[in-house]
């Protein structure tokens, strides 16, 4: 690997430019439901993608604490921002996977620029990002995938897949920002958004990642073993079911009271008043 030109003050290290007919990139950072990270890490593991480069974190992050193990302080750890590469057996398609463990604040724009610098140097022709589409969907319903693109001509590709077009929406964070900058730099870009229930945005959503993976693999015409992710999705759905039932039970206990208990309370109050009256009357005699 060699150091390549990047933004001022940033060190970018990359492997050789892939010699393939088509090279695409999936850029991923944490977000709602961690949909993007779950998908990217799963692809790296299941495809056996090799580490292909990294962005030196010193410019973007400043550790504010340390970890302690067995009472011994460990060295400060920076969030990783790494590139991985996988090539299909035919040698026609190359897939670059960028995974950022954390979104830098306040240098997110510079991070996006650095990732796009890497995309250009690696010959990437299309950029993908992944995000969550927060909706009122029930956790047991089929998870759908929404899509947006950097130009209208690309929307026709969505019609060949089960991708929903919602018109106007906002994609927060770097998973959205990178598409805007890709458009400004003339690079084709698409974002696939997996639906996530609005009541559980703080939970990881492997089911949404699975839905996006199915579409993504179909678009690139690659095969990915999804068995493990399917199992995680089922486990997550079971956990949501438990949480939902617990929340419902807590609501009933706190904010509702059965009618029969209310009637009994009224009757008991009337009897107590009679008893009190009798005692007072007897006292007067």
N, C-alpha and C positions, 0 to 999 in steps of 0.2 A: 504494500500500500504506500501511496505517496501523498504528501500534502498538496492540496489544490488551492487555487485562488478562491477567496470568499469575501464576505463583507469585511470592512476594516476592523481590525482587532480580533477577528474570529479565525480560529484554526479549524480547517476542514480536511479530514483525511479520508481518501477514497481508494477503492481498488480500481482495476482496469475497466475501461469502458466495454460493456458487453458487445459481442459481435453477433447480433441477432437481427432478424427482419423487423421485429417490433419489440419495443421495451416500454413497459408501463410502470408506474409507481403508485403504491398505496402509502399515503402519509397519515400517521396516527398519533394522537395525543389523548390523554384522559378527558372524559366528558361525562355527561349524564348517563348513568347506567353502565359506564365504561364499555359501551357497545363497540367503539372503535378499537380500544386496546385489546379486548377479548378476541376480536376477530383477527387482528394483526398478529398477536402472539400465537394464536392457534395455527395460523398459516405458516409461521416460521417453524413451529414444532412439527406439523404434519407434512409439510413439503420438504423439510430438512434444509431450509435456506441457510446459507453460509453468511457469516458476518462479513460485510463488505466495506465498512467505513464507520466513521463517527465524527461528531461535532464536539470539540473541546468545550466542556461545560463551564469553565472558569469565567468566561466573558458573560454568560447568561445567568448564572446562579451564585448565590452567596449563602453557604450553610450557616444556620443560626443555632446549631446544637450538634451533639454527638450521641452515638449509641454506646451503651455500656453492657458488656457481656461478662458474666462471672466476676463482677465488680471491677473489671478492667476497661478503661475508656478506649474505644476504637478510634481510628483515624476518621477525620471528617469525610463524609461520602457525598458526592455530587450526583444529582439525577443524571441518568444516562440518556444520550440521544444518538442512537445507532442506526446504521443501514445494514440490511440483509439482502441477499440476492439468491434467486432461484431461476433455473432455466429449464424449460420443458425438454423432454427427451429428443424431440425433433430438432431442437436448436433454433426454432422460429420465434419463440416468445421468451422474453426475459422479464422477470418480475422483481422490482426493487421494493423492499418493504422498509419504510422508515418508522421507527418507534421512539417516541419521546416520552420518557417516564413522567415528566411534569411539564406543564405550560409555564414558561418563564414570565415573571412579572418584574419590571414592566417592559421587558425586551422581547415581547412576542413577535413584533413586526420584523425585527432583525433575525429572529429564529426562522420565520417563514421564508425570508429572503435567502438565508443560508441553505435551507432545504431545496429551494427552487434552483439555486446555483448548482447544487449537486445533481438535481434532475437534468439540467442542461448539459452538464459535463458528462453524465452517463448516457446521454442520448435518449432520454425519456420522451416519448411522443404523446403520452396521455397521463394525466394525474387523477388519481381517485382519492377521495376522503370519505369517511364514514361518521355518522352522527346519530343522535337519537331524535325521534319525532314524538314529542310528548302529547298524548291524546287521552281521551276518556275511555279508551279500550279496556275491556275486562281482561285480567291476566290470563284467563283460560281461552280467550278467543284466538283465532288465527292471527299471527303477527304479520302485518303487511309492510311493504317497503316503499318509501317515497323516493323520488329522484329529482335532482336539479342538475343543470349543466351550465357551462360558461358561454354557450351559444345555442341559439334556437335549432340549428341544423342537427345538433347532437340528440335532441329530444326524440327524434324519430327512432333512435336505437332503443329507447325505453319501451316503445310500443311493441317490441318483439319479446318483451319480458313482462312479468307481472309487477310492473313498477307504476306507482300512482303519482300523478302530477297534481299538486295542490295549488299551483299558482303563486301566491305571495306568501312568504314565510321568512323567518330569520334564523340563521345558523350561527350560534354564539361560539366564541373561542377560536382557537387556531385551526380546528377542523373545518371551520367555515372561512376564516380569513385567507387561508392558503389558496382557496379557489378564486377569490377576488384578485389576488396578486398574480395567480397563474393566468387569469384572463388578461390582465394588464400587460403581461409579458408574452402574450400570444401562444400560450400553452393550453391545449385542450384539457378541460377538467370536468369531472362528474362527482357528485356526492350522493351516496346512498344512505337513506335514513331509516332505521328500524323503529317501529312503533314501540313506545314504552308507556305503561299506565301512569297517569299523572299523579296518583296517590303514592307511588313507590319510586320516585326518581333518585332516592339516595341508595337504592339497592343495585347490585350488579344484575345485568339482564342478558344472560347467555342466550335466551330465547330470541331476543332481537338480533343478536350477533349471528345466530344460526340462520335466521331469515335473510339477512344481508349476505351471508356467505353463500347461500344457495344461488342467489342472483349473481353475485360477483363471479363465482366459479362458472356459471352458465355464460356470462358475458365474455369471459376469457377462454372458454372452452377447455377448462382444466378439471381434473378429477381430484377431489379432496375427501379423505375419510372423515365423515362427520359424526361417527358413532359416539365419540367421547363428548362432543359438544351437545349432541342430542340428550345424552344422559344428564349433563349439567343443566340443560334447559328444563328437563322433567323435574329434577331436584329443586330448582329454583321455583318452579310453579307450585310444587308441594309446599315449600316454605311460605310462599305468598298466600296460599290457601289457609295455612295455619295462622299467619299474622292477621289475615282478613277476619277470620272467625274470632280470634282473640279481641280484635278491635271492636267487632260488632257486639260481643258479649260485654265488654267494658262499657260501651255506650249504653246498652240496655240497663245495666246495673246502676249507672250513674244518673241517667237522664229520664228513665221511665220507671213507673211503679204500676204493677198489675191492678186492675180495677177492683178485684176482690180484696186486695190488701188495703186499698183506700177505703172501702166500705167497712172493713173490720176496724180500721183505725177510727172512723167516725163513730161507730157503735161503742167502741171502748171508751171514747171520749165522753159520750153521753152518759154511760154508766158511772163513770168517775164523778161526773157532775152531780148525779143523783146521790151517790154515796156521800160526797162532800156535803150536800145539802142536808142529808139525814143526820150526819154527824153534828152539824152546826145546830140543827133543831133540837137534837137530844141534849146537846150541851146547854142549851138555854133552859131546859127543864131541870 
